[in-house]
Structure formats: C-alpha cells, structure tokens
Amino acid sequence: MAKYDVDELTRLGRQELETRVAGASQRIEMRIKRAQDEERDFTTRENDLSYDDRAELGALRDAISAKDREVLERSRAEEEERSLDRQVSERSRQLGAAINQARHSGGGSPFFPSAEHMEVLERSRAQMQPVTVLERASTTQMGTGTEYAPGGLAAPRSLWRSTGLPTTPADGLKANVPTFTLPAGTAGVAEGVAHAEFNGVSPSEITLTRHGVFSSLTSAAQLSTSMQELTAAHARIVARDTDVTAVGVIEQTPSVGVDLDEAILAVADAAGRDPSDLWIVGTAEDLAPIIGGVARTPASGPDTESFAMRYAGARVYVSAAATATSVTVFDPGSFRAVASGLVSQLVWNVQDGSQEFGQWLHLAVAPVLVGGAVTVTV
C-alpha cells in the first residue's frame, strides 16, 4: 500500500493509522536527538528521510480527516475526532520546525556554508548561474568545541573556535571592546566606611580584517570537483588564517624569569579560573618537549593518551602561527572575537566556461581582561 495514497489509507483502522502517526513522529524525533547529541547538522539522507516522514504524516492527517467525516455521519463523537485531527496537524507543524532547527543549528561551523546554501551553490553551478550567499546565523551559536560541515564531516579546528572565544556578530568594519584592569584584592571595611572604587575600564577600538580564499577553475573542473570538496579545502585555509590573527593578539611580551608552571597559575589567578579552563598555544617544536615530558600514568588503559592533550591541567593547542621559542598561556574568556558570517560567491566566464569561486569572512580578536594571557620563553 502506498504511504501517501489517502484513499488507501482511509481503508485502515483507526488504531493502525494512529500507530503509523506515532511511528513517523518517533523516527523524526530520534534523528533530531542523534544530531543534537553529536553536535552536527542533519546529513542529506537524514534530511530526506525526515521530509519523507513528514509527507507521510500529512497523508495520515488527511486520511484521519476523511475517516472523521465518515464517523461523524454515523456517531456523536464529533469533538473527539476533530481534536485528534488538530493534534496530528500541530504535531506535524512542530516536527517541521524541529527539522529546520536541526538542519541549521548546533555544531555548524562558521567556515562552511549551511546545508541549505550548499544546495544553492551546487544547483547554481550545475545551471551555470552566478550566485552569492551570506551566512546570517549568529556565530555565537555555531557549535562548541567540535563543529561540523554540511554532511556531518568534522570541520577544521581553529584557535578561535576550539577554545571557545566569546564571539559577537559584527555590525560594521570597526568595533569597540572594553578592556578591564582589575585591582588587587583588599580586606573588607567596617560598616559606614566606603569601599574601593573601580574605574579600570578603557574602550579599545578594533578593526575587522578579511580572511578569505578563492579558486580559479576551468570548465572541466565542474565534471571532477564538487562544491563540497572546494569548500572543505577553503575552510581549512580560512581556519588556518584566522589562527594568525588570534595568536597574534593572544601572545604577549615574554615575561622575564617566569616559567610555564608560574604562568599557568598567574593567569588562573588573574582570570579567576581553574587551570583546567586555560589553554597553552605554541608551535609543534616548542610544545613537544613540554607535553612529551609529562608522566604517563596510568601506563595502560584509556587515559594513556591524555598526556598529549593537557599540561598541568591546561589544554594544549598547536599552531604554526605561534612565535618560535615561546608558548602562551591564556584564558579564552579574557578575550573577545567579533566576526561576520561567511560569504560564498560563484561567478562564470562565458568566454571559456571557467569559474571563480571565493569565500571570506571578517574577524577581529581583542583582549578584555589585563592579565588574561602570559607568554613565556621555552
């Protein structure tokens, strides 16, 4: 029996119709929960299956309505039957909204077009039409530590996204960020005695810079290279370039006579954070001797790899953008990022069928707490 044939569905009993409604609803809810638990967008197959289930819900709703009309002619249960019809319609509407939310939120990376815009790019390329799309989703809502590209593949890491730098969506090329200098702690005062004044706030104007990449493609590239592959390569280049900006701001003048352990404790104290909330950034050459010397305890079991992820509780981030012979301990909450959405543009040359495909975003990083980072020589 066809799932969408209303005439055939009306021949089924009420209980079987209700069972099918419950089954289609449960399948959609399970896909949404799985995507949310894995912090990613719907895959193309999950999206197609969910819309297929919604179409079945619509046919079931119409079948129930048809049966309602038949029942109403023979019984006095009019209000009960209409109530069921309304419940199914409302459930279908709620699940539709949940599908859209699962496709466009939670785990998405700002380095990739959304799944919807990826479809636009693929379609425009197939039809040889120029197109420009702008991601308008707030970068503050795009994932946490692990982010995904459309289709479920893991997105490239970056200092900006991996460390969870607080991010404000850009509304212009320039932005003002407050910089706080906190005073030392003092003892309490007696009743009637004024406590200390705090005025260590100064505005800091920052200018966003553009991070982008473009590819010049021959007409034959349309036959061998997909937009998914192009955006995957572009995302890694843009993510790497944002590291240059972020690391350049986070690095400080190396503190004389301070070792790495002291730096971790100093930043934890200044930022009011636990050492496990901090990050250490440096080059592979500078970080390898540090993490390689950490005692590997236990000698076996699931914790044997933890030495490569943390030092003295702080997470480790390796980047070629860091200054050689030094590492920086920093608190992500002591910095602020201002970023725009990703722009993706595809244009064609009608003379030879070649294409130009470019992507870019604007980003700036600024400190908001003096003492939130310490750089030491290693």
Backbone torsions as a table, in degrees:
resi	resn	phi	psi	omega
1	MET	NA	133.0	179.4
2	ALA	-65.9	136.9	-177.3
3	LYS	-68.6	-23.8	-173.2
4	TYR	-108.9	3.6	-178.9
5	ASP	-82.9	105.0	-175.7
6	VAL	-63.5	-39.2	-178.3
7	ASP	-61.7	-42.1	178.9
8	GLU	-71.6	-36.4	-179.9
9	LEU	-65.2	-31.6	-179.0
10	THR	-68.0	-14.7	178.4
11	ARG	-79.6	-13.3	179.6
12	LEU	-79.0	158.4	176.8
13	GLY	-73.7	161.7	-179.3
14	ARG	-58.8	-42.9	-176.9
15	GLN	-63.3	-39.9	179.4
16	GLU	-67.8	-38.1	177.2
17	LEU	-61.8	-44.7	-179.5
18	GLU	-65.4	-35.8	177.4
19	THR	-64.1	-40.1	179.0
20	ARG	-67.6	-38.5	176.5
21	VAL	-59.9	-46.8	-179.9
22	ALA	-63.5	-38.7	-179.2
23	GLY	-66.1	-46.2	179.5
24	ALA	-63.6	-41.2	178.5
25	SER	-63.0	-42.8	-177.9
26	GLN	-65.9	-37.7	-179.9
27	ARG	-63.2	-42.6	179.2
28	ILE	-64.8	-45.3	-178.7
29	GLU	-62.0	-37.9	179.6
30	MET	-66.1	-39.1	177.8
31	ARG	-65.5	-42.0	179.9
32	ILE	-63.1	-44.5	-179.2
33	LYS	-64.2	-40.8	179.5
34	ARG	-63.4	-42.2	178.8
35	ALA	-65.5	-40.0	178.9
36	GLN	-67.8	-41.0	179.6
37	ASP	-63.9	-35.1	-179.3
38	GLU	-90.9	3.7	177.2
39	GLU	51.9	56.6	179.3
40	ARG	-146.7	168.4	175.0
41	ASP	-78.2	166.4	170.3
42	PHE	-59.2	139.8	166.9
43	THR	-72.6	166.2	179.5
44	THR	-59.8	-40.3	-179.4
45	ARG	-67.0	-43.0	178.5
46	GLU	-61.1	-39.3	179.6
47	ASN	-64.7	-45.1	-179.5
48	ASP	-64.3	-43.8	-179.7
49	LEU	-63.9	-37.1	-179.3
50	SER	-67.6	-41.9	177.4
51	TYR	-68.9	-30.2	175.1
52	ASP	-65.0	-42.5	177.8
53	ASP	-66.0	-35.8	177.2
54	ARG	-64.6	-38.1	178.1
55	ALA	-64.5	-38.3	176.5
56	GLU	-65.2	-39.4	176.7
57	LEU	-60.2	-39.0	178.5
58	GLY	-64.0	-41.8	178.5
59	ALA	-66.5	-40.5	177.7
60	LEU	-63.3	-38.8	178.0
61	ARG	-61.5	-45.0	179.3
62	ASP	-65.1	-37.3	179.3
63	ALA	-66.2	-41.1	178.3
64	ILE	-64.2	-39.7	178.2
65	SER	-61.5	-42.0	-179.9
66	ALA	-64.5	-42.8	178.5
67	LYS	-66.3	-33.4	177.6
68	ASP	-59.4	-43.2	-179.1
69	ARG	-62.7	-38.1	178.4
70	GLU	-67.0	-42.8	-178.8
71	VAL	-65.7	-38.1	-178.0
72	LEU	-64.3	-27.2	178.2
73	GLU	-73.2	-21.7	-174.5
74	ARG	-115.8	-5.3	-176.3
75	SER	-141.6	176.1	-179.8
76	ARG	-107.7	17.6	-177.5
77	ALA	-91.8	40.3	-174.1
78	GLU	-60.7	-50.3	-174.8
79	GLU	-66.4	-38.2	180.0
80	GLU	-64.0	-42.8	-178.4
81	GLU	-68.8	-40.5	178.1
82	ARG	-65.3	-34.5	178.8
83	SER	-63.1	-41.3	178.5
84	LEU	-63.5	-41.8	178.0
85	ASP	-59.1	-44.6	-179.8
86	ARG	-65.2	-38.0	-179.5
87	GLN	-63.9	-42.9	179.7
88	VAL	-65.6	-42.2	179.2
89	SER	-62.0	-43.5	179.8
90	GLU	-66.8	-38.0	178.5
91	ARG	-64.7	-40.7	178.2
92	SER	-63.2	-40.8	178.9
93	ARG	-64.1	-43.4	-179.3
94	GLN	-64.6	-41.6	179.6
95	LEU	-67.6	-35.2	175.8
96	GLY	-61.8	-43.1	177.5
97	ALA	-64.8	-37.7	179.4
98	ALA	-67.3	-36.1	176.9
99	ILE	-61.4	-47.3	179.7
100	ASN	-61.1	-39.9	179.8
101	GLN	-66.1	-40.8	179.8
102	ALA	-66.7	-28.9	-179.6
103	ARG	-76.7	-25.9	-169.7
104	HIS	-123.7	14.3	179.4
105	SER	-146.0	165.6	172.6
106	GLY	70.7	96.2	175.4
107	GLY	93.1	-10.1	178.3
108	GLY	-66.5	145.5	-178.3
109	SER	-99.4	137.9	176.9
110	PRO	-70.3	-6.5	178.5
111	PHE	-88.0	-3.3	-178.0
112	PHE	-124.9	149.9	168.3
113	PRO	-64.9	153.9	174.7
114	SER	-65.7	165.5	179.2
115	ALA	-58.6	-38.8	179.8
116	GLU	-64.4	-44.7	-179.3
117	HIS	-71.9	-28.8	175.3
118	MET	-63.2	-38.6	176.4
119	GLU	-64.0	-38.8	178.0
120	VAL	-63.1	-43.7	-179.8
121	LEU	-63.5	-44.8	179.7
122	GLU	-63.1	-43.2	-178.7
123	ARG	-66.4	-42.0	-179.5
124	SER	-65.9	-36.8	178.6
125	ARG	-67.2	-41.1	179.1
126	ALA	-64.5	-33.5	-179.6
127	GLN	-93.2	4.1	178.9
128	MET	55.7	47.2	178.7
129	GLN	-115.3	135.5	174.4
130	PRO	-68.2	147.4	-177.5
131	VAL	-154.6	148.4	173.0
132	THR	-133.7	130.8	177.4
133	VAL	-128.0	143.3	179.4
134	LEU	-122.4	126.8	176.8
135	GLU	-78.1	117.2	-177.2
136	ARG	-103.1	-0.2	177.5
137	ALA	-64.4	139.4	-179.6
138	SER	-63.2	128.5	179.7
139	THR	-65.7	-17.2	177.8
140	THR	-72.4	-14.9	-177.5
141	GLN	-108.6	4.4	-175.3
142	MET	-88.2	79.2	171.7
143	GLY	78.5	-176.3	178.9
144	THR	-125.7	-117.6	179.9
145	GLY	-81.3	-30.8	180.0
146	THR	-113.0	123.9	-176.7
147	GLU	-124.5	159.7	-172.1
148	TYR	-129.7	151.3	172.3
149	ALA	-89.8	163.9	174.1
150	PRO	-55.5	133.4	-176.8
151	GLY	102.0	-9.7	173.6
152	GLY	97.6	-5.9	179.0
153	LEU	-72.4	147.6	-179.5
154	ALA	-67.0	139.8	178.9
155	ALA	-83.6	160.8	178.9
156	PRO	-67.0	149.5	177.7
157	ARG	-79.6	157.3	173.0
158	SER	-153.7	153.7	179.2
159	LEU	-60.3	-39.6	-179.9
160	TRP	-56.8	-49.4	-173.0
161	ARG	-89.4	-39.4	-176.2
162	SER	-64.1	-38.8	-177.6
163	THR	-86.0	-6.3	177.6
164	GLY	71.4	39.5	176.7
165	LEU	-57.3	126.2	176.7
166	PRO	-54.6	132.1	-172.4
167	THR	-125.7	135.1	176.8
168	THR	-112.7	130.6	176.7
169	PRO	-62.3	138.4	-177.9
170	ALA	-75.9	140.3	172.7
171	ASP	-122.2	14.7	178.5
172	GLY	-179.9	175.5	-178.1
173	LEU	-75.7	-20.5	178.5
174	LYS	-120.1	154.1	179.4
175	ALA	-145.9	152.6	176.1
176	ASN	-108.6	128.3	-179.5
177	VAL	-123.2	129.0	177.9
178	PRO	-75.1	140.0	175.8
179	THR	-112.9	123.8	-175.8
180	PHE	-103.8	133.6	170.8
181	THR	-116.8	109.8	-174.3
182	LEU	-86.1	140.9	177.2
183	PRO	-77.8	166.3	175.1
184	ALA	-69.9	155.3	179.0
185	GLY	-68.6	147.1	179.1
186	THR	-128.8	161.2	177.6
187	ALA	-70.8	157.9	178.0
188	GLY	-67.5	163.0	-178.7
189	VAL	-113.4	161.7	179.6
190	ALA	-73.8	160.5	178.6
191	GLU	-60.6	134.6	-179.3
192	GLY	92.4	-9.9	178.8
193	VAL	-98.5	131.9	-178.6
194	ALA	-65.6	138.8	173.7
195	HIS	-88.0	176.0	-170.4
196	ALA	-67.3	148.9	174.2
197	GLU	-90.7	142.4	175.5
198	PHE	-115.9	119.7	177.7
199	ASN	-138.8	23.7	-177.6
200	GLY	-85.1	54.0	178.4
201	VAL	-123.5	127.3	178.1
202	SER	-132.0	134.9	179.3
203	PRO	-74.0	144.9	178.8
204	SER	-130.8	118.1	179.7
205	GLU	-87.1	129.4	178.5
206	ILE	-120.8	152.5	179.2
207	THR	-114.2	126.5	179.3
208	LEU	-72.5	141.9	175.7
209	THR	-114.7	156.4	-175.8
210	ARG	-91.6	132.9	176.0
211	HIS	-118.8	115.9	-175.7
212	GLY	-158.5	176.9	-179.8
213	VAL	-157.6	149.1	175.3
214	PHE	-135.8	158.6	179.5
215	SER	-129.6	134.9	174.0
216	SER	-98.7	121.4	-172.6
217	LEU	-121.8	138.1	175.0
218	THR	-76.2	169.5	180.0
219	SER	-63.3	-29.4	179.8
220	ALA	-68.8	-22.4	-179.0
221	ALA	-63.0	-25.7	179.5
222	GLN	-64.5	-24.8	-178.2
223	LEU	-86.0	-19.2	-171.9
224	SER	-122.8	-16.1	-174.0
225	THR	-127.0	124.9	-179.4
226	SER	-90.9	164.0	176.6
227	MET	-66.2	-31.2	176.5
228	GLN	-59.4	-44.1	-179.5
229	GLU	-67.9	-41.5	180.0
230	LEU	-64.0	-46.4	-178.5
231	THR	-67.0	-31.2	177.4
232	ALA	-64.4	-42.1	177.9
233	ALA	-68.0	-45.1	179.9
234	HIS	-60.3	-41.8	-177.3
235	ALA	-60.0	-40.1	-179.8
236	ARG	-69.0	-34.2	177.7
237	ILE	-69.7	-45.8	-179.3
238	VAL	-65.6	-40.4	178.7
239	ALA	-61.4	-42.5	178.3
240	ARG	-63.7	-39.7	-179.4
241	ASP	-67.7	-35.3	177.6
242	THR	-65.8	-26.1	175.7
243	ASP	-62.5	-37.4	179.6
244	VAL	-61.1	-42.7	178.4
245	THR	-67.4	-49.6	-175.5
246	ALA	-65.6	-45.4	-178.9
247	VAL	-65.2	-37.8	179.5
248	GLY	-61.1	-31.9	178.7
249	VAL	-81.7	-39.5	-174.4
250	ILE	-72.2	-34.7	180.0
251	GLU	-64.7	139.2	-179.9
252	GLN	-116.1	172.7	171.7
253	THR	-64.2	126.8	-176.3
254	PRO	-54.5	131.8	179.4
255	SER	-77.6	127.1	-177.8
256	VAL	-76.1	133.8	175.3
257	GLY	73.7	13.6	179.7
258	VAL	-113.0	127.5	177.0
259	ASP	-95.0	179.3	-173.8
260	LEU	-64.2	-41.1	-180.0
261	ASP	-61.8	-43.0	178.1
262	GLU	-63.6	-40.2	-179.4
263	ALA	-61.8	-42.4	179.3
264	ILE	-60.2	-45.8	-178.5
265	LEU	-69.2	-36.3	-179.7
266	ALA	-65.7	-43.6	179.8
267	VAL	-68.1	-41.3	178.2
268	ALA	-59.1	-40.1	-180.0
269	ASP	-69.4	-46.2	-177.2
270	ALA	-65.3	-37.6	-176.1
271	ALA	-90.7	-8.6	-177.4
272	GLY	66.4	38.5	-177.3
273	ARG	-123.1	162.6	173.0
274	ASP	-79.5	145.6	177.7
275	PRO	-53.1	-29.7	179.7
276	SER	-69.3	-13.5	177.5
277	ASP	-87.5	-6.9	-173.9
278	LEU	-93.1	165.9	178.6
279	TRP	-127.8	151.6	174.1
280	ILE	-121.0	124.6	179.5
281	VAL	-116.6	139.3	178.4
282	GLY	-172.6	177.0	178.1
283	THR	-77.4	165.6	178.6
284	ALA	-61.2	-39.3	-178.7
285	GLU	-65.0	-35.2	-177.6
286	ASP	-84.2	-30.9	-178.4
287	LEU	-83.2	-29.9	-176.0
288	ALA	-57.5	-47.0	178.6
289	PRO	-64.6	-28.2	-178.2
290	ILE	-73.3	-54.8	-177.0
291	ILE	-75.1	-24.9	178.7
292	GLY	-70.4	-21.6	-179.4
293	GLY	-91.2	-2.0	-180.0
294	VAL	-71.1	135.9	179.5
295	ALA	-62.3	130.4	-178.3
296	ARG	-94.0	91.1	-178.9
297	THR	-127.0	126.8	2.1
298	PRO	-75.4	167.5	-177.7
299	ALA	-75.2	-14.7	178.0
300	SER	-147.9	167.9	-179.9
301	GLY	103.9	-179.5	-172.2
302	PRO	-66.6	-15.4	-176.4
303	ASP	-90.7	1.1	-173.8
304	THR	-66.0	-20.7	-178.7
305	GLU	-93.6	-4.0	-174.2
306	SER	-67.3	-22.8	-178.8
307	PHE	-62.6	-25.8	-178.3
308	ALA	-84.4	-4.9	-176.3
309	MET	-106.6	-26.4	-174.2
310	ARG	-139.8	154.7	170.2
311	TYR	-135.0	124.8	-178.5
312	ALA	51.7	33.4	179.0
313	GLY	93.3	-24.8	-176.9
314	ALA	-81.4	141.9	176.8
315	ARG	-71.7	152.7	-177.8
316	VAL	-112.1	133.6	176.3
317	TYR	-128.6	120.3	-178.8
318	VAL	-97.3	134.2	-178.7
319	SER	-151.7	132.0	176.0
320	ALA	-68.2	-13.1	179.3
321	ALA	-75.8	-14.6	-178.7
322	ALA	-71.3	154.0	178.6
323	THR	-73.7	134.7	-178.0
324	ALA	-65.0	150.9	177.5
325	THR	65.5	21.1	175.0
326	SER	-150.4	155.3	173.1
327	VAL	-132.0	155.7	-177.5
328	THR	-123.6	128.2	172.8
329	VAL	-96.0	130.5	-178.6
330	PHE	-148.2	156.6	175.4
331	ASP	-103.8	115.1	-178.4
332	PRO	-55.9	-33.7	-179.6
333	GLY	-69.3	-10.4	178.7
334	SER	-91.0	7.2	179.3
335	PHE	-130.9	162.4	-179.5
336	ARG	-135.2	133.6	173.9
337	ALA	-106.9	142.8	173.5
338	VAL	-122.1	124.0	-172.0
339	ALA	-141.9	150.4	174.1
340	SER	-98.3	170.9	173.0
341	GLY	-75.5	160.9	-179.7
342	LEU	-75.6	133.6	174.2
343	VAL	-104.0	133.1	175.8
344	SER	-124.0	126.8	-176.8
345	GLN	-132.6	135.1	179.0
346	LEU	-126.7	125.3	178.1
347	VAL	-130.9	157.3	-175.7
348	TRP	-120.7	150.0	171.1
349	ASN	-105.6	110.8	-174.5
350	VAL	-70.6	-15.8	-178.3
351	GLN	-72.3	-37.7	-178.3
352	ASP	-131.4	5.1	178.0
353	GLY	75.2	10.6	179.1
354	SER	-77.1	164.9	-177.4
355	GLN	-129.4	152.0	169.1
356	GLU	-121.5	121.7	179.7
357	PHE	-122.9	119.1	-178.2
358	GLY	-129.7	152.3	177.4
359	GLN	-140.5	143.8	179.3
360	TRP	-160.1	157.1	172.0
361	LEU	-143.3	163.1	177.9
362	HIS	-108.4	139.9	-175.4
363	LEU	-149.8	143.8	170.0
364	ALA	-143.4	147.0	177.3
365	VAL	-126.1	137.6	-178.5
366	ALA	-141.9	147.9	175.0
367	PRO	-76.7	145.1	176.3
368	VAL	-120.7	-10.1	178.9
369	LEU	-135.3	117.8	176.9
370	VAL	-65.5	129.9	-177.6
371	GLY	95.8	2.4	-179.0
372	GLY	-78.0	-3.0	178.1
373	ALA	-150.3	144.0	176.3
374	VAL	-137.1	128.2	177.8
375	THR	-104.4	134.1	179.4
376	VAL	-126.4	150.7	176.5
377	THR	-83.5	136.0	179.8
378	VAL	-120.3	NA	NA
